[in-house]
Amino acid sequence: MIRPDLSLPIPESITAAHFIGIGGSGMSGLAKMFLDAGIRVSGSDRADSDNLRAIAAAGATVHVGHDAAHLGDADTVVHTGAIWPENPEFVTAKQRGLHVIHRSQALHWLIGGRRLVSIAGAHGKTTSTGMVVTALQALGTYPNFVNGGVIEQLGTSSASGSDDLFIVEADESDGTFLLYDTAIALITNVDPDHLDHFGSDEAFHDAFIRFADRASEAVVISSDDAGALRVKAGLSHQNVITFGLAEGADVRLTDVSTAGPVAATLTYQGVSAHMQLLVPGEHNAINAAGAVAVLLVLGHDLADAARAVESFSGTVRRFELHGAERGVSVYDDYAHHPTEVKAALEAARSVVGAGRIIAIQQPHTYSRTQHMYREFAEVLEAYADHTVMLDVYGAREDPVPGVTGELVSDAFADQEHVHYVPDWQAAADYTAAVAREGDYVITLGCGDVHLIIPQVLESLRRATGV
């Protein structure tokens, strides 16, 4: 892992940019916007992917695998924190004296002086960003945007717009959200995470306080999340708007119905509007309230804002249906923190009816698993009917002895509710054997767990059930 050095100068002009890790959803979207700006783009990734092929079709020169020769005549190299310092392209770029910048610095360069809405939080920021973007488009505004995931109805994670407004999902994981010149800051929640970077809960919360207080126009923040309330108490900002279920929220949710697509009443300054979303789960009603609050700050009235946010149909890898076999529906969700897992499973429970929920969990990173394995076990045991536990997706981290999926499964109080299966084909076969008509299978994790879905569907086709 490479920690971003935000003190490094950002070039005033860029002619040719090379992206290390261009296949990631955020990086490919950023690269597409560089192409839109008339910059020559190249890039590499360790494996082929749909994102890699899409950015190549858009005009970028792409390579599978990393090699110094791929740099070509680039004057600027953009990287993520997920690459290793020994990456040959990264090393050679440094040796050649090229501008080597973190993706957040590239985004900062791209934003320029536009009016910026930065959406941050431990959970829900990708969905909230998608809600703000699609609602603005429904209201006739076409902002520039960069999201961390593909917005389903737009088929992209980023786009250059015709408006001076710029909407970004601001990543708190490595502190780079402090780089941006934010006008409106939306904070969905502040549930401690990424402690491998921040070191303590206090440092994590302090970063959010600094992020919010830097906003030049307004701070929109949850009224319900304990961490958000702690951040709010530390703010010196003069224009803070709260949203959520709490009685004192400025944009308040009431009459929430989660039977199917979630519906609720929104009230602001004595005026109320009904809202019915296309996506399930109380957490999405809360996300929508935050998006509506941002739209209010941008000058839209409550009724129009509530109606516009209803157009959002979801983001890829957020409770996304991939298929069904033998009456068993197979979903995927990016959830990789206990709070996110709980929200995803609650959303599934609200629409599964009489069926059961079978979770296939892939823990993400050794540090998070070691820190939160008990919380994962508690949530999975409480909200899924059965859990199939895979091994840890290490991402940027080296393995830690004893930290595996079995660490989570062993923490279940009732071992009948969990089955640790590190082999993916065996996990798919076991899932298919357990599942019965009406059940939902949902893969959980932000690594590559979604790649098991074709195996699960094939196993379901072959299986007779138990």
C-alpha positions as CSV (number, residue, x, y, z in Angstrom):
1,M,0.0,0.0,0.0
2,I,1.2,3.5,-0.8
3,R,0.1,6.3,1.5
4,P,-0.8,9.4,-0.5
5,D,1.6,12.3,-0.2
6,L,-0.8,15.3,-0.5
7,S,2.1,17.7,-0.2
8,L,3.4,16.8,-3.6
9,P,2.7,19.5,-6.2
10,I,-0.2,19.0,-8.7
11,P,0.8,19.9,-12.2
12,E,-0.8,23.0,-13.7
13,S,-1.3,21.3,-17.0
14,I,-1.5,17.7,-18.1
15,T,-1.0,16.5,-21.6
16,A,-0.8,12.7,-21.3
17,A,-1.8,10.8,-18.1
18,H,-1.1,7.2,-17.3
19,F,-3.3,5.5,-14.7
20,I,-1.9,2.6,-12.6
21,G,-5.0,0.5,-11.7
22,I,-7.2,2.0,-14.4
23,G,-9.6,-0.9,-14.2
24,G,-11.0,0.1,-10.9
25,S,-14.5,1.7,-11.0
26,G,-13.3,5.0,-9.6
27,M,-10.1,5.1,-11.6
28,S,-11.8,4.2,-14.9
29,G,-14.4,6.9,-14.3
30,L,-11.7,9.4,-13.6
31,A,-9.7,8.4,-16.7
32,K,-12.9,8.8,-18.8
33,M,-13.2,12.4,-17.6
34,F,-9.6,13.0,-18.5
35,L,-10.4,11.8,-22.0
36,D,-13.4,14.1,-22.1
37,A,-11.0,17.0,-21.2
38,G,-8.9,16.2,-24.3
39,I,-6.0,14.5,-22.4
40,R,-4.3,11.4,-23.8
41,V,-4.9,8.6,-21.4
42,S,-3.1,5.2,-20.9
43,G,-3.3,2.8,-18.1
44,S,-2.7,-0.7,-16.8
45,D,-4.3,-3.2,-14.4
46,R,-3.4,-6.6,-13.1
47,A,-6.3,-8.3,-14.9
48,D,-8.7,-7.8,-17.7
49,S,-12.2,-6.5,-16.8
50,D,-15.3,-4.9,-18.1
51,N,-14.1,-1.6,-16.9
52,L,-10.8,-2.0,-18.7
53,R,-12.5,-2.8,-22.0
54,A,-14.9,0.1,-21.6
55,I,-12.2,2.7,-21.0
56,A,-10.3,1.2,-24.0
57,A,-13.4,1.6,-26.1
58,A,-13.6,5.2,-25.0
59,G,-10.1,5.9,-26.4
60,A,-7.6,5.0,-23.7
61,T,-4.6,2.8,-24.4
62,V,-4.7,0.0,-21.8
63,H,-2.5,-2.9,-20.8
64,V,-3.1,-6.0,-18.7
65,G,-0.2,-6.4,-16.3
66,H,2.3,-3.8,-15.1
67,D,5.5,-2.9,-17.0
68,A,7.6,0.2,-17.1
69,A,7.3,0.3,-20.9
70,H,3.6,1.0,-20.5
71,L,4.3,4.6,-19.4
72,G,5.0,5.7,-22.9
73,D,5.2,9.5,-23.2
74,A,3.1,10.2,-20.2
75,D,3.9,13.4,-18.3
76,T,1.7,12.5,-15.3
77,V,1.1,9.2,-13.5
78,V,-2.0,8.7,-11.4
79,H,-2.1,5.9,-8.9
80,T,-4.3,4.6,-6.1
81,G,-3.1,3.7,-2.6
82,A,-3.8,0.0,-3.3
83,I,-0.6,-0.6,-5.4
84,W,2.6,-1.7,-3.9
85,P,5.7,0.6,-3.8
86,E,7.6,-1.9,-5.9
87,N,5.1,-1.5,-8.9
88,P,7.5,-1.1,-11.9
89,E,5.4,1.7,-13.4
90,F,5.4,3.6,-10.2
91,V,9.1,3.1,-9.6
92,T,10.1,4.1,-13.1
93,A,7.8,7.2,-13.1
94,K,9.6,8.4,-9.9
95,Q,13.0,7.7,-11.5
96,R,12.1,9.6,-14.6
97,G,10.9,12.6,-12.6
98,L,7.3,12.5,-13.9
99,H,4.5,14.0,-12.0
100,V,3.3,11.1,-9.8
101,I,0.0,12.0,-8.1
102,H,-2.7,10.1,-6.1
103,R,-6.1,9.7,-7.7
104,S,-7.5,12.3,-5.3
105,Q,-5.0,14.9,-6.5
106,A,-6.0,14.0,-10.1
107,L,-9.6,14.6,-9.2
108,H,-8.8,17.8,-7.4
109,W,-7.1,19.0,-10.7
110,L,-10.1,18.0,-12.7
111,I,-12.6,19.8,-10.4
112,G,-10.7,23.1,-10.9
113,G,-12.7,26.0,-9.4
114,R,-16.2,24.4,-9.8
115,R,-18.8,24.5,-7.1
116,L,-18.2,21.2,-5.3
117,V,-20.5,18.9,-3.4
118,S,-18.4,16.3,-1.5
119,I,-20.3,13.3,-0.1
120,A,-18.4,11.4,2.6
121,G,-19.2,8.8,5.3
122,A,-18.2,5.3,6.4
123,H,-21.3,3.8,4.6
124,G,-23.8,5.0,2.1
125,K,-21.8,7.5,0.2
126,T,-21.9,5.8,-3.2
127,T,-25.6,5.4,-3.0
128,S,-26.1,9.0,-1.7
129,T,-23.9,10.3,-4.5
130,G,-25.9,8.4,-7.1
131,M,-29.1,9.8,-5.6
132,V,-27.9,13.4,-5.7
133,V,-26.7,13.0,-9.3
134,T,-29.8,11.3,-10.7
135,A,-32.1,13.7,-8.8
136,L,-30.3,16.7,-10.2
137,Q,-30.6,15.3,-13.7
138,A,-34.3,14.7,-13.1
139,L,-34.5,18.4,-12.1
140,G,-32.8,19.5,-15.4
141,T,-29.3,20.0,-14.1
142,Y,-26.4,18.0,-15.5
143,P,-23.5,18.2,-13.1
144,N,-20.0,16.8,-13.5
145,F,-19.7,13.8,-11.2
146,V,-17.3,11.1,-10.0
147,N,-18.8,8.2,-8.0
148,G,-17.2,5.2,-6.4
149,G,-19.6,2.8,-8.2
150,V,-21.6,2.6,-11.4
151,I,-25.0,4.4,-11.2
152,E,-27.3,1.8,-12.6
153,Q,-29.6,3.9,-14.7
154,L,-26.7,6.0,-16.1
155,G,-24.4,3.0,-16.7
156,T,-21.4,4.9,-15.6
157,S,-19.6,6.0,-12.4
158,S,-18.6,9.4,-13.8
159,A,-19.4,12.0,-16.5
160,S,-18.6,15.4,-17.6
161,G,-21.6,17.7,-17.3
162,S,-22.8,21.0,-18.7
163,D,-23.2,22.7,-15.4
164,D,-20.6,24.3,-13.2
165,L,-21.6,22.0,-10.4
166,F,-19.3,19.0,-9.5
167,I,-20.5,16.1,-7.3
168,V,-17.9,13.6,-5.9
169,E,-17.9,10.7,-3.6
170,A,-15.2,11.9,-1.2
171,D,-13.0,9.0,0.2
172,E,-12.3,9.2,3.9
173,S,-10.3,5.9,4.0
174,D,-6.9,7.6,3.6
175,G,-7.8,11.1,4.5
176,T,-7.8,12.4,1.0
177,F,-11.2,14.0,1.3
178,L,-9.4,16.8,3.1
179,L,-7.8,17.8,-0.2
180,Y,-10.9,19.2,-1.8
181,D,-12.2,22.7,-1.8
182,T,-15.8,21.7,-0.8
183,A,-18.8,24.0,-1.0
184,I,-21.4,21.6,0.4
185,A,-20.3,18.6,2.6
186,L,-22.7,15.7,3.1
187,I,-21.8,13.3,5.8
188,T,-23.9,10.1,5.8
189,N,-22.4,8.7,9.0
190,V,-19.1,8.4,10.9
191,D,-18.8,4.8,11.9
192,P,-15.1,4.2,12.8
193,D,-13.3,2.3,10.1
194,H,-9.9,2.4,8.3
195,L,-8.1,2.5,11.7
196,D,-5.1,1.0,9.9
197,H,-4.7,4.5,8.4
198,F,-6.1,6.8,11.2
199,G,-4.8,4.8,14.2
200,S,-7.7,5.7,16.5
201,D,-11.3,6.6,16.7
202,E,-10.4,10.1,17.8
203,A,-8.3,10.7,14.7
204,F,-11.0,9.3,12.5
205,H,-13.6,11.7,13.9
206,D,-11.2,14.6,13.9
207,A,-10.7,14.2,10.2
208,F,-14.5,14.4,9.6
209,I,-14.7,17.6,11.7
210,R,-11.9,19.2,9.6
211,F,-13.6,18.0,6.4
212,A,-16.9,19.5,7.4
213,D,-15.6,22.8,8.8
214,R,-13.8,23.4,5.5
215,A,-17.1,23.5,3.6
216,S,-17.6,27.0,2.3
217,E,-21.4,26.9,2.1
218,A,-23.1,24.2,4.2
219,V,-22.7,20.9,6.1
220,V,-25.4,18.3,5.7
221,I,-25.1,15.6,8.4
222,S,-27.0,12.7,9.9
223,S,-29.1,13.3,12.9
224,D,-29.2,9.6,13.9
225,D,-25.7,8.2,13.7
226,A,-23.7,8.5,17.0
227,G,-20.5,9.2,15.2
228,A,-22.1,12.0,13.1
229,L,-23.5,13.5,16.3
230,R,-20.1,13.5,17.8
231,V,-18.7,15.3,14.8
232,K,-21.5,17.8,14.8
233,A,-20.8,18.7,18.4
234,G,-17.2,19.5,17.4
235,L,-18.1,21.8,14.4
236,S,-17.7,25.5,14.3
237,H,-19.6,25.8,11.0
238,Q,-22.4,28.2,11.0
239,N,-24.7,26.4,8.5
240,V,-25.4,22.9,9.6
241,I,-28.4,21.0,8.3
242,T,-29.3,17.6,9.9
243,F,-31.4,14.8,8.3
244,G,-32.8,11.5,9.5
245,L,-35.3,9.9,11.9
246,A,-34.5,12.0,15.0
247,E,-37.2,14.2,16.2
248,G,-35.1,17.4,15.9
249,A,-33.8,16.7,12.4
250,D,-34.1,19.6,10.0
251,V,-35.1,17.2,7.2
252,R,-37.0,14.6,9.1
253,L,-38.2,11.2,8.1
254,T,-41.4,9.8,9.4
255,D,-43.9,7.1,8.5
256,V,-41.2,4.9,7.1
257,S,-42.5,1.8,5.4
258,T,-40.1,-1.0,4.4
259,A,-42.6,-3.4,2.9
260,G,-41.0,-3.6,-0.5
261,P,-39.5,-0.4,-2.0
262,V,-39.1,1.9,1.0
263,A,-41.5,4.9,1.4
264,A,-41.6,7.7,3.9
265,T,-42.7,11.3,4.6
266,L,-40.1,14.1,4.6
267,T,-40.7,17.3,6.5
268,Y,-38.7,20.5,6.3
269,Q,-39.6,23.8,7.9
270,G,-43.2,22.7,8.4
271,V,-43.7,21.5,4.9
272,S,-44.1,17.8,4.1
273,A,-43.7,15.6,1.0
274,H,-44.2,11.9,0.4
275,M,-41.4,9.8,-1.1
276,Q,-41.4,6.3,-2.5
277,L,-38.1,4.9,-3.7
278,L,-37.2,2.2,-6.2
279,V,-34.7,0.6,-3.8
280,P,-35.5,-1.2,-0.5
281,G,-34.4,-0.7,3.1
282,E,-34.7,2.0,5.8
283,H,-31.1,2.9,5.3
284,N,-31.9,4.0,1.7
285,A,-34.7,6.2,3.0
286,I,-32.1,7.9,5.3
287,N,-29.7,8.2,2.4
288,A,-32.5,9.8,0.3
289,A,-33.2,12.3,3.1
290,G,-29.5,13.4,3.0
291,A,-29.7,13.8,-0.8
292,V,-32.9,15.8,-0.5
293,A,-31.2,18.1,2.1
294,V,-28.3,18.7,-0.4
295,L,-30.9,19.6,-3.1
296,L,-32.5,22.0,-0.7
297,V,-29.2,23.8,-0.1
298,L,-28.8,23.9,-3.9
299,G,-32.1,25.9,-4.1
300,H,-34.7,23.3,-4.9
301,D,-38.0,23.0,-3.0
302,L,-38.9,20.0,-0.9
303,A,-41.7,18.6,-3.2
304,D,-39.5,18.7,-6.3
305,A,-36.5,17.3,-4.4
306,A,-38.5,14.4,-3.0
307,R,-40.0,13.6,-6.4
308,A,-36.6,13.8,-8.1
309,V,-34.8,11.4,-5.7
310,E,-37.5,8.8,-6.4
311,S,-35.9,8.3,-9.9
312,F,-32.8,6.6,-8.4
313,S,-32.8,2.9,-9.3
314,G,-29.6,1.9,-7.5
315,T,-25.8,1.4,-8.0
316,V,-24.0,-1.6,-9.2
317,R,-23.0,-4.0,-6.4
318,R,-25.6,-2.5,-4.0
319,F,-28.3,-5.2,-3.5
320,E,-28.0,-6.0,-7.2
321,L,-29.9,-9.0,-8.5
322,H,-27.8,-11.2,-10.7
323,G,-30.2,-14.1,-11.5
324,A,-32.4,-16.8,-10.2
325,E,-32.4,-20.6,-10.4
326,R,-34.9,-23.1,-8.9
327,G,-36.7,-20.1,-7.4
328,V,-33.7,-18.9,-5.5
329,S,-32.7,-15.3,-6.2
330,V,-29.0,-14.4,-6.1
331,Y,-28.0,-10.9,-5.1
332,D,-24.7,-9.1,-4.6
333,D,-23.8,-6.3,-2.2
334,Y,-20.6,-4.3,-1.6
335,A,-21.1,-4.4,2.2
336,H,-17.8,-4.9,4.0
337,H,-18.4,-3.4,7.4
338,P,-20.7,-4.8,10.1
339,T,-23.0,-1.7,9.8
340,E,-23.2,-2.1,6.1
341,V,-23.8,-5.9,6.3
342,K,-26.7,-5.2,8.7
343,A,-28.3,-2.7,6.4
344,A,-28.0,-5.0,3.4
345,L,-29.5,-7.9,5.2
346,E,-32.3,-5.8,6.6
347,A,-33.1,-4.6,3.1
348,A,-33.2,-8.2,1.9
349,R,-35.4,-9.2,4.8
350,S,-37.9,-6.4,3.9
351,V,-38.5,-8.0,0.4
352,V,-37.8,-11.7,0.8
353,G,-41.2,-12.5,2.1
354,A,-41.4,-16.0,3.5
355,G,-38.0,-17.0,2.1
356,R,-34.8,-17.3,4.0
357,I,-31.6,-15.3,3.6
358,I,-28.3,-17.1,2.9
359,A,-25.3,-14.8,3.2
360,I,-22.0,-15.6,1.4
361,Q,-19.5,-13.4,3.3
362,Q,-16.0,-12.5,2.1
363,P,-14.2,-10.5,4.9
364,H,-12.2,-7.6,3.5
365,T,-8.7,-6.9,4.7
366,Y,-6.9,-8.6,7.5
367,S,-6.9,-5.5,9.7
368,R,-10.6,-5.0,9.6
369,T,-11.3,-8.7,10.1
370,Q,-9.0,-8.8,13.1
371,H,-10.6,-5.7,14.6
372,M,-14.2,-6.5,13.9
373,Y,-14.7,-10.3,13.6
374,R,-17.0,-10.5,16.6
375,E,-19.2,-7.7,15.2
376,F,-19.4,-9.4,11.8
377,A,-20.4,-12.7,13.5
378,E,-23.1,-11.0,15.6
379,V,-24.6,-9.2,12.7
380,L,-24.6,-12.2,10.3
381,E,-26.0,-14.5,13.0
382,A,-28.8,-12.0,13.8
383,Y,-29.8,-11.0,10.3
384,A,-29.1,-13.9,8.0
385,D,-30.7,-17.4,8.3
386,H,-27.4,-19.0,7.3
387,T,-23.9,-17.8,6.5
388,V,-21.4,-19.3,4.2
389,M,-18.0,-17.9,5.2
390,L,-15.2,-17.5,2.7
391,D,-11.6,-16.5,3.4
392,V,-10.3,-12.9,3.7
393,Y,-9.8,-10.8,0.7
394,G,-6.5,-9.1,1.7
395,A,-6.5,-6.3,-0.9
396,R,-3.5,-4.1,-0.1
397,E,-2.5,-6.0,3.0
398,D,-0.2,-9.0,3.7
399,P,-1.7,-12.0,5.5
400,V,-1.9,-12.0,9.3
401,P,-1.4,-15.4,10.9
402,G,-4.7,-16.7,12.3
403,V,-6.9,-14.1,10.6
404,T,-9.1,-16.0,8.2
405,G,-12.8,-16.4,7.5
406,E,-12.7,-19.1,10.2
407,L,-12.0,-16.5,12.8
408,V,-15.4,-15.0,12.0
409,S,-17.2,-18.3,11.8
410,D,-15.8,-19.5,15.1
411,A,-17.3,-16.4,16.8
412,F,-20.9,-17.5,16.0
413,A,-22.8,-18.5,19.1
414,D,-24.7,-21.2,17.2
415,Q,-22.4,-23.0,14.8
416,E,-25.5,-24.4,13.0
417,H,-25.9,-20.9,11.5
418,V,-22.5,-20.8,9.7
419,H,-20.3,-22.9,7.5
420,Y,-16.7,-22.0,6.8
421,V,-15.8,-23.0,3.2
422,P,-12.6,-21.5,1.9
423,D,-12.9,-23.4,-1.5
424,W,-15.2,-21.4,-3.7
425,Q,-16.7,-24.3,-5.7
426,A,-17.4,-26.2,-2.5
427,A,-19.0,-23.0,-1.1
428,A,-21.2,-22.6,-4.2
429,D,-22.2,-26.3,-4.0
430,Y,-23.0,-26.1,-0.3
431,T,-25.1,-22.9,-0.9
432,A,-27.1,-24.6,-3.6
433,A,-27.7,-27.6,-1.4
434,V,-29.0,-25.5,1.5
435,A,-31.1,-23.1,-0.6
436,R,-34.7,-23.8,-1.3
437,E,-37.4,-22.0,-3.4
438,G,-38.1,-18.5,-2.3
439,D,-34.7,-18.0,-0.6
440,Y,-32.4,-15.1,-1.3
441,V,-28.6,-15.7,-1.6
442,I,-26.6,-12.5,-1.1
443,T,-22.8,-12.2,-1.6
444,L,-21.3,-9.6,0.8
445,G,-17.9,-7.9,0.5
446,C,-16.0,-5.3,-1.5
447,G,-13.4,-7.7,-2.8
448,D,-14.0,-10.1,-5.6
449,V,-16.8,-12.2,-3.9
450,H,-19.2,-11.3,-6.7
451,L,-17.2,-13.5,-9.0
452,I,-18.5,-16.5,-7.2
453,I,-22.1,-15.8,-8.4
454,P,-21.8,-17.7,-11.7
455,Q,-20.6,-20.7,-9.8
456,V,-23.6,-20.4,-7.4
457,L,-26.1,-20.1,-10.2
458,E,-24.6,-23.1,-12.0
459,S,-24.6,-25.1,-8.7
460,L,-28.3,-24.2,-8.2
461,R,-29.1,-25.4,-11.7
462,R,-27.5,-28.8,-10.9
463,A,-28.6,-29.2,-7.3
464,T,-31.7,-30.9,-6.0
465,G,-31.7,-29.2,-2.6
466,V,-31.8,-30.7,0.8
